Amino acid sequence: MIQGYYYLHENKELIYKNSPDAIVDIRDNDLCHSAWAWDGERPTAWQILVEALSLDAEKGRIKELAEKWNCNDKDAKNYADYLGLQLDIDGNTMTARRPEDFETYPESPCGFGDTYLDAMADLCKQMGFVGGKMWNVTFIDLVRGQKKEKD
């Protein structure tokens, strides 16, 4: 059940509106770059964090929410399993990739970062995530092979 909406303001601030009807205002707001329904569920928390970070949301806010929602490197493995992603470490860098089409790091989409969240956000960006206010392609869609806009 939708409790409210997070949206990414054009100034890169990630803002929460605590109302299931907030999308009406958010959708019509030209200063909103992307929006996410908040239902309090774990996959939704990860989706918001990964997608917002890939759109260059303010990192302090992302870190604050990740700590609040307990979305850490250990839990990232659960989200990666849910998505079908492979998380690894290359030297001192965390990586995230789709195992089914991975050949080598230089030739295949692979996200890199200091944390698995950073790595998944980097992969999200590399896969072409652009955000949206409603009915847009999500990181989950991209990981699972959908590349065109939803109807």
Secondary structure, 3 states (H helix, E strand, C coil): CCCEEEEEECCCCEEEECCCCCHHHHHCCCCEEEEEEECCCHHHHHHHHHHHHHCCCCHHHHHHHHHHCCCCHHHHHHHHHHHCCEEEEECCEEEEECHHHCCCCCCCCEEEECCHHHHHHHHHHHCCCCCCCCCCCCHHHHHCCCCCCCC
